[in-house]
Amino acid sequence: MELLCHVFPEIVYDTKKAGIKLAFGGSSVVFIREIPMLWKYNVHARVISWSRKWLYVQGVFTLPASSPSSKKTNKTNSAKKEGYQLPAALNNLNADPGMSSGTSTPTTLTNALVSPTTASGEVICAVIYGRYVFKRKSRETVPVAEVLGICNYTGDEEIEKRRAEGWEYVKGLEQDWEKERALQSAQLV
């Protein structure tokens, strides 16, 4: 939520002035490895893309990077040796999000393995995608572009390029989170 407070302060902190509220619309989590009980961990968050209606946020749970001398004996770095594959959206928004989670869960693999660590050496434990929608008091949906305008976003070319690349990844989530699709799947139970 801290990320959304930073990006949309006019909306989050003064809902009466703008007449707009932020609502959570769903999440998808991929667990890579466990975070041992009572261990310190980091959460990195970023806006990955948006459509007309939805804002997509990515959160990455990581264990802090180990010092170079402890890497040889530290078992928390065993994920590097085990060859896990992560959604490459962490470093390259155009990459295939295929996931390998071990021998007990068959999954689709991509050709190139993605490192289970961040660029700074933190061990990645989970990746979460959340989507948010902006609503007026009347429950009318406010387009994300309108909210960005209220928050003085003017359409920086580099950000628009990254948003488009991020969209290539989250567009699959867009379909998976459709209400009719979810209800159809739930009726099979």
N, C-alpha and C positions, 0 to 999 in steps of 0.2 A: 504494500500500500504506500510505502514511503516513495517509491518511484512515481506513482500516480499523483501523489501530493506535490512532487517536484515538477512534473510535466504539466499538470492541470491545476495550478493553485487557485485560479479564479473560480473554478468549478467546485473543487473539493472543499475549500475553506469558506466560501461564501455562496452556498446553494440558493439562498433567497434572492441575492442580487441578480445572479444569472438566470435563476428559475430552472436550473438544470441539475439533475442528480446523476451520479454514477452508479450503475448496477452491475453486479457480477452475473455472467451468463453461462459459465461452464468452465471445466478444466479437463486436462488430459495429462496424466503423469506417467513417465517411464522411469522405473527404478533400475539403476545400473548395478549398484552394490550397496550394501548396508552402511549406515553410519553407526558405528559402535556406540552403545549406551554411554552417556556422559562425556562423549568426545566433543571438542569444539568443531564447529563447521561454519562455512560461509554460505551466504545466499547472494547470488548476483542476479539482478533483474534488468530487463530492457524491453522497450517497446519494439516488437519485431515487425509488425505491419498493421494495416487497417483496411477495412472495406468501407463501403458507404455507411453501414450500420455498426460494425463491430471493430473494437480495438483489441489487438492480440499482444499479449505480454508473455515473455519467456522468463522463467526463473531457473537458475542452475544451482543445485546444492553441491558443495564441494568440501573436501577435507583440505586443510591448509597444506601447502607444499612442504615437503620434508627437506631438511638440509642435505647437501650432497653427500656428507659422510654417513648419514643414517640411511640413505637409500639402499645400501648394500644389505643391511640387516633388517630393515623395517618391512614387516609383512603387509602394511597398508598399501604398499606399491605393487603388490602381486597382480593387480588388475592389468598392469602394463604387460606382464609376462603371459597372462591368460588370453590376450588377444580380443578383448571386448570391442565391440563396434558401437559407436554412439551417433546420434543424429548430428550430422556435420553442420547443422544450422548454428552451432556454437561458434564456429569460425568462418564458415562459408555458407551463406544463405541459399546458394544454388545447389548444394549437395543433396544426394539421395538420403532420406532419413531412415534407411534400413537399420535393423537392430539385431544384434546377436546377444542372447542372454544366457547361453550355456547349453549343455547337452540335453537337458530335460524339456526345453521349450523350443521346438523348431520354429525358425523365423527366416525371413528372406534376407540374404546378405548381399551387400554390394561388392564390387570388385576390389576396391581399396579399403583397407582398415583405417579407421579414424582413431586417433590417439585418445585414450581414456583420461587424458589430463588436459587442463587448460594451457594456454600459451605460457602462463606463469608457473606451471608445474603443479597446480592443485589437482587432486584426484576427484573426478566427477562421479557423484553418487546418484543423482536424480535430475531429471529435466521435467519441468512442468510448464504447460501452456495454459494460460487463462484467457478468457475473452470477456470484454466489458462492453456495455452499451450505455449511452447517455439518454436520459428521459426527462421530459418536461413534467410538471406537476399533473398535467392532463394525461400522462402515460404515453404521450406521443414521442416516438423515437427522434432524437436529434442526430443528424448526420455527423460523423466524426469530423469531417472537414469544417463544418460550422463551429464545432467546439474548438478545434485547433485555431481557427480565426479569432475566437474570443480570447484565446490564450496567446495571441500575437505570433502565431506560427505563420510564416509567409510563403512556405513552399521551397525551401532550400533544395537545390538540384541534387546534391549528394545524398541528402536524407530521402528524397523521393526515389532515387535509384536504389538505395538500400531497402526502402519500403517495398518496392516492386520485386526485388529479389526475395525478400522475406515472404511476400505473398505467394510466390511459387512454392514455398514450403507449407504455409498454413492453409492454402486452399483445400488441401485434403481434409484438414480439421474442420473447415467450414462445412463440407459435405457431411462429415461424420456427426456434427452437432446439429444437423437439421432436425427440427421437432418431429416431422412426419417420419423420417428415417429411424429416429430413436424409438418412436412408438411402434413402428412396424417390427423392429427387432425385438422389442419387449414383448410383443404379442406372441412370439414364438416360444416363450417360456412356459 
